[in-house]
Amino acid sequence: MTQISRRTLLAMGGAGLGLAACGNGLGSGRGAQIDARVDATRSYLLSRYPGTQDLINKASGVLYMPLMTEASFGIGGAYGQGALRINDVTVDYYSAASASIGFQIGAQQYAHALFFMTPDALADFRRADGWQLGADARYALPDRGGAIGTDTTTTMAPVIALVFGQSGLIAGASLAGTKYTRILP
């Protein structure tokens, strides 16, 4: 058996942590990459679902999550990164993660946006250490004609969630149990 000195072990651990930091999406230029994806997602929403312009105009802030990747085989998980924009300016970056268990198998990718319709809802989100989508949120569903179902009861909700762009082999996408955490660019 080969003996490993403490110094070698520490050097290997430091190198491993350095590599992990490079791969975790928090390196230099990462904020610009997230912003570019958010810009593309926002443009897609506005071109595909014109009703989102009204939501954007009324919202105190919008959290765009351009790419969520979900996979499951009995136990599932999803992860993605995005940006919170106020007056169409990025103010913070966030990660979203969720886990699930049950009869499920497959993989999919999707995007979503959270529209914070009141200043209090936005403040609660920004103040929280890790925020979860609550029961007070409403889902706005795009129809095949490209319209967003936003009636007066939906637009009066503190948070409106819009899931779109699903592709993959899992039916549906849910944001229940998703935890949002502020990250550094």
URGI-V853734 format. One record per residue. RES is the residue in three letters. SS is DSSP state (2 for helix, 1 for strand, 0 for the rest). PSI is psi in whole degrees, 0 to 359 (none if undefined). Layout:
res->RES ss->SS psi->PSI
res->RES ss->SS psi->PSI
This chain:
res->MET ss->0 psi->142
res->THR ss->0 psi->134
res->GLN ss->0 psi->136
res->ILE ss->0 psi->126
res->SER ss->0 psi->161
res->ARG ss->2 psi->321
res->ARG ss->2 psi->316
res->THR ss->2 psi->318
res->LEU ss->2 psi->317
res->LEU ss->2 psi->319
res->ALA ss->2 psi->318
res->MET ss->2 psi->319
res->GLY ss->2 psi->318
res->GLY ss->2 psi->319
res->ALA ss->2 psi->319
res->GLY ss->2 psi->318
res->LEU ss->2 psi->322
res->GLY ss->2 psi->316
res->LEU ss->2 psi->321
res->ALA ss->2 psi->320
res->ALA ss->2 psi->325
res->CYS ss->2 psi->325
res->GLY ss->2 psi->356
res->ASN ss->0 psi->2
res->GLY ss->0 psi->11
res->LEU ss->0 psi->19
res->GLY ss->0 psi->181
res->SER ss->0 psi->142
res->GLY ss->0 psi->355
res->ARG ss->2 psi->323
res->GLY ss->2 psi->320
res->ALA ss->2 psi->323
res->GLN ss->2 psi->317
res->ILE ss->2 psi->316
res->ASP ss->2 psi->320
res->ALA ss->2 psi->319
res->ARG ss->2 psi->322
res->VAL ss->2 psi->317
res->ASP ss->2 psi->315
res->ALA ss->2 psi->320
res->THR ss->2 psi->316
res->ARG ss->2 psi->316
res->SER ss->2 psi->319
res->TYR ss->2 psi->313
res->LEU ss->2 psi->312
res->LEU ss->2 psi->326
res->SER ss->2 psi->323
res->ARG ss->2 psi->323
res->TYR ss->0 psi->83
res->PRO ss->0 psi->334
res->GLY ss->0 psi->343
res->THR ss->2 psi->336
res->GLN ss->2 psi->320
res->ASP ss->2 psi->318
res->LEU ss->2 psi->316
res->ILE ss->2 psi->317
res->ASN ss->2 psi->324
res->LYS ss->2 psi->339
res->ALA ss->0 psi->146
res->SER ss->0 psi->334
res->GLY ss->1 psi->158
res->VAL ss->1 psi->129
res->LEU ss->1 psi->116
res->TYR ss->1 psi->127
res->MET ss->1 psi->94
res->PRO ss->1 psi->330
res->LEU ss->1 psi->109
res->MET ss->1 psi->131
res->THR ss->1 psi->127
res->GLU ss->1 psi->136
res->ALA ss->1 psi->148
res->SER ss->1 psi->148
res->PHE ss->1 psi->78
res->GLY ss->1 psi->303
res->ILE ss->1 psi->133
res->GLY ss->1 psi->165
res->GLY ss->1 psi->158
res->ALA ss->1 psi->149
res->TYR ss->1 psi->147
res->GLY ss->1 psi->169
res->GLN ss->1 psi->150
res->GLY ss->1 psi->194
res->ALA ss->1 psi->144
res->LEU ss->1 psi->128
res->ARG ss->1 psi->135
res->ILE ss->1 psi->126
res->ASN ss->0 psi->40
res->ASP ss->0 psi->26
res->VAL ss->1 psi->130
res->THR ss->1 psi->127
res->VAL ss->1 psi->335
res->ASP ss->1 psi->158
res->TYR ss->1 psi->145
res->TYR ss->1 psi->153
res->SER ss->1 psi->154
res->ALA ss->1 psi->132
res->ALA ss->1 psi->143
res->SER ss->1 psi->158
res->ALA ss->1 psi->151
res->SER ss->1 psi->160
res->ILE ss->1 psi->144
res->GLY ss->1 psi->192
res->PHE ss->1 psi->96
res->GLN ss->1 psi->147
res->ILE ss->1 psi->141
res->GLY ss->1 psi->188
res->ALA ss->1 psi->150
res->GLN ss->1 psi->164
res->GLN ss->1 psi->147
res->TYR ss->1 psi->169
res->ALA ss->1 psi->158
res->HIS ss->1 psi->160
res->ALA ss->1 psi->140
res->LEU ss->1 psi->123
res->PHE ss->1 psi->115
res->PHE ss->1 psi->106
res->MET ss->0 psi->348
res->THR ss->0 psi->151
res->PRO ss->2 psi->326
res->ASP ss->2 psi->318
res->ALA ss->2 psi->318
res->LEU ss->2 psi->316
res->ALA ss->2 psi->318
res->ASP ss->2 psi->317
res->PHE ss->2 psi->312
res->ARG ss->2 psi->330
res->ARG ss->2 psi->334
res->ALA ss->0 psi->145
res->ASP ss->0 psi->314
res->GLY ss->1 psi->119
res->TRP ss->1 psi->137
res->GLN ss->1 psi->143
res->LEU ss->0 psi->125
res->GLY ss->0 psi->183
res->ALA ss->0 psi->345
res->ASP ss->0 psi->358
res->ALA ss->1 psi->150
res->ARG ss->1 psi->146
res->TYR ss->1 psi->130
res->ALA ss->0 psi->125
res->LEU ss->0 psi->126
res->PRO ss->1 psi->138
res->ASP ss->0 psi->176
res->ARG ss->0 psi->340
res->GLY ss->0 psi->358
res->GLY ss->0 psi->4
res->ALA ss->0 psi->153
res->ILE ss->1 psi->131
res->GLY ss->0 psi->90
res->THR ss->0 psi->85
res->ASP ss->0 psi->182
res->THR ss->2 psi->329
res->THR ss->2 psi->325
res->THR ss->2 psi->315
res->THR ss->2 psi->347
res->MET ss->0 psi->354
res->ALA ss->0 psi->148
res->PRO ss->0 psi->326
res->VAL ss->1 psi->132
res->ILE ss->1 psi->127
res->ALA ss->1 psi->134
res->LEU ss->1 psi->117
res->VAL ss->1 psi->132
res->PHE ss->1 psi->168
res->GLY ss->1 psi->28
res->GLN ss->1 psi->138
res->SER ss->1 psi->136
res->GLY ss->1 psi->198
res->LEU ss->0 psi->11
res->ILE ss->0 psi->134
res->ALA ss->0 psi->124
res->GLY ss->0 psi->164
res->ALA ss->0 psi->134
res->SER ss->0 psi->144
res->LEU ss->0 psi->2
res->ALA ss->0 psi->132
res->GLY ss->0 psi->7
res->THR ss->0 psi->131
res->LYS ss->1 psi->130
res->TYR ss->1 psi->129
res->THR ss->1 psi->134
res->ARG ss->1 psi->136
res->ILE ss->1 psi->166
res->LEU ss->0 psi->145
res->PRO ss->0 psi->none
